[in-house]
Amino acid sequence: MKAFVITILTVFVLVVFGAIIVKSVSLEQNCIGYLKRAADANTVETASSELKKAIKYLDENNLTSGYTSTLWRTPDEDISFWYKNLKSSQLELSKVTDSTSQLERTNLLMKLRETLLDNGKDGDSITVPDGLSRYPNNFAWGLLFWLAFILAIGLMSYATITKY
């Protein structure tokens, strides 16, 4: 009976950690990666194309408003503000025509880069609200994470003590 319970708990821990990783990788592949490419683009057309892919993912997954925080609201977790900035950048890029000067294009790309990137002590990183991959169920995912973490520690301790 102990082996069955330990197996079930182990599967639970692995499923929770696996699901969190999958959600994070999905956001990285379908949104953050395209935002990075838009920030790195050398042409307005390329930047616009990459930004469009990221915004499409956000729209399809209803990641356009709300807060990712679970206990209190902080500005860095405001999805609405972040999303509106992305949409504004997309609108600005769409206004570029053949008659737009190279200087204006370069300025737009620099402005886009400043919008998409944060400059920290470890270098540049894409601006994304913390916890976006788990939104809108951040509280539930947080509880599951901590429960799984505590169970994992308990299972490792039990295995060490009993030489299971």
C-alpha positions as CSV (number, residue, x, y, z in Angstrom):
1,M,0.0,0.0,0.0
2,K,2.9,2.4,0.8
3,A,4.4,1.8,-2.6
4,F,1.1,2.7,-4.3
5,V,0.7,5.9,-2.3
6,I,4.3,6.9,-3.0
7,T,3.8,6.2,-6.7
8,I,0.6,8.3,-6.9
9,L,2.3,11.2,-5.0
10,T,5.3,11.0,-7.3
11,V,3.2,11.0,-10.4
12,F,1.3,14.0,-9.0
13,V,4.5,15.9,-8.4
14,L,5.9,15.1,-11.9
15,V,2.6,16.1,-13.6
16,V,2.4,19.5,-11.8
17,F,6.1,20.3,-12.5
18,G,5.7,19.0,-16.0
19,A,2.6,21.1,-16.7
20,I,4.2,24.3,-15.4
21,I,7.3,23.6,-17.6
22,V,5.1,22.9,-20.7
23,K,3.1,26.1,-20.1
24,S,6.3,28.1,-19.8
25,V,7.8,26.6,-23.0
26,S,4.6,27.2,-24.9
27,L,4.6,30.9,-24.0
28,E,8.3,31.1,-24.9
29,Q,7.8,29.4,-28.3
30,N,4.6,31.1,-29.3
31,C,5.1,34.6,-28.0
32,I,8.3,35.6,-26.2
33,G,10.5,34.2,-28.9
34,Y,8.6,36.3,-31.5
35,L,8.9,39.4,-29.3
36,K,12.6,38.8,-29.1
37,R,12.8,38.5,-32.9
38,A,10.8,41.7,-33.3
39,A,13.2,43.5,-31.0
40,D,16.2,42.2,-33.0
41,A,14.7,42.9,-36.4
42,N,16.6,45.2,-38.8
43,T,13.5,46.1,-40.9
44,V,10.1,47.4,-40.1
45,E,8.5,44.7,-42.2
46,T,10.3,41.9,-40.2
47,A,9.6,43.5,-36.9
48,S,5.9,43.9,-37.8
49,S,5.6,40.3,-39.0
50,E,7.2,38.9,-35.8
51,L,5.1,41.2,-33.5
52,K,2.0,40.1,-35.3
53,K,2.7,36.4,-34.5
54,A,3.2,37.2,-30.8
55,I,0.0,39.3,-30.6
56,K,-2.0,36.6,-32.4
57,Y,-1.0,34.1,-29.8
58,L,-1.9,36.5,-27.0
59,D,-5.3,37.2,-28.6
60,E,-6.0,33.5,-29.2
61,N,-5.2,32.6,-25.6
62,N,-7.0,35.6,-24.1
63,L,-3.8,37.1,-22.6
64,T,-4.9,40.7,-23.1
65,S,-6.0,42.0,-19.7
66,G,-5.8,41.4,-16.0
67,Y,-3.0,40.9,-13.5
68,T,-0.8,37.9,-13.1
69,S,-0.3,38.6,-9.4
70,T,-2.0,36.5,-6.8
71,L,-1.8,38.5,-3.5
72,W,-1.5,42.1,-4.6
73,R,-1.4,44.0,-7.8
74,T,1.9,45.5,-9.0
75,P,2.6,47.4,-12.2
76,D,4.9,44.8,-13.6
77,E,2.1,42.2,-13.6
78,D,-0.4,44.3,-15.5
79,I,-1.2,42.5,-18.7
80,S,-3.5,45.2,-20.0
81,F,-0.8,47.9,-20.0
82,W,1.8,45.5,-21.5
83,Y,-0.7,44.3,-24.2
84,K,-1.7,47.9,-25.1
85,N,1.9,48.8,-25.6
86,L,2.4,45.9,-28.0
87,K,-0.8,46.9,-29.9
88,S,0.4,50.5,-30.1
89,S,3.7,49.4,-31.4
90,Q,2.0,47.3,-34.0
91,L,-0.1,50.2,-35.1
92,E,2.9,52.5,-35.4
93,L,4.7,49.9,-37.5
94,S,1.6,49.5,-39.8
95,K,1.7,53.3,-40.6
96,V,5.1,52.9,-42.4
97,T,4.8,53.5,-46.2
98,D,7.2,53.6,-49.0
99,S,7.6,57.3,-48.4
100,T,8.7,56.8,-44.8
101,S,12.3,57.9,-44.5
102,Q,15.0,55.6,-43.3
103,L,15.5,57.8,-40.2
104,E,11.8,57.4,-39.3
105,R,12.0,53.7,-39.8
106,T,15.1,53.4,-37.6
107,N,13.5,55.5,-34.9
108,L,10.5,53.2,-35.0
109,L,12.7,50.1,-34.6
110,M,14.6,51.8,-31.7
111,K,11.3,52.7,-30.0
112,L,10.0,49.1,-30.5
113,R,13.2,47.7,-29.1
114,E,12.8,49.9,-26.0
115,T,9.2,48.8,-25.6
116,L,10.0,45.1,-25.9
117,L,13.2,44.9,-23.9
118,D,14.1,45.6,-20.3
119,N,17.7,46.4,-19.5
120,G,18.9,44.8,-16.2
121,K,22.1,43.8,-14.5
122,D,22.2,40.6,-16.5
123,G,21.7,42.4,-19.8
124,D,18.6,42.8,-21.9
125,S,15.5,40.6,-21.4
126,I,12.0,40.6,-23.0
127,T,9.4,42.6,-21.1
128,V,6.7,40.2,-20.1
129,P,4.5,40.2,-17.0
130,D,5.7,37.7,-14.4
131,G,3.6,34.6,-14.4
132,L,2.0,35.1,-17.8
133,S,2.4,31.5,-18.8
134,R,0.2,30.4,-15.9
135,Y,-2.5,33.2,-16.3
136,P,-5.4,33.3,-15.5
137,N,-5.0,30.5,-12.9
138,N,-1.9,31.8,-11.2
139,F,-3.2,31.2,-7.7
140,A,-4.2,27.6,-8.4
141,W,-0.9,27.0,-10.1
142,G,1.0,28.5,-7.2
143,L,-0.8,26.3,-4.7
144,L,-0.2,23.2,-6.8
145,F,3.5,24.2,-7.2
146,W,4.0,24.6,-3.5
147,L,2.1,21.4,-2.7
148,A,4.1,19.5,-5.2
149,F,7.3,21.0,-3.9
150,I,6.5,20.0,-0.3
151,L,5.5,16.5,-1.4
152,A,8.8,16.2,-3.4
153,I,10.8,17.2,-0.4
154,G,8.8,14.8,1.7
155,L,9.2,11.9,-0.7
156,M,12.9,12.5,-1.0
157,S,13.2,12.6,2.8
158,Y,11.1,9.4,3.2
159,A,13.2,7.6,0.5
160,T,16.4,8.7,2.2
161,I,15.2,7.6,5.7
162,T,13.7,4.3,4.7
163,K,16.1,3.5,1.8
164,Y,12.9,2.9,-0.3
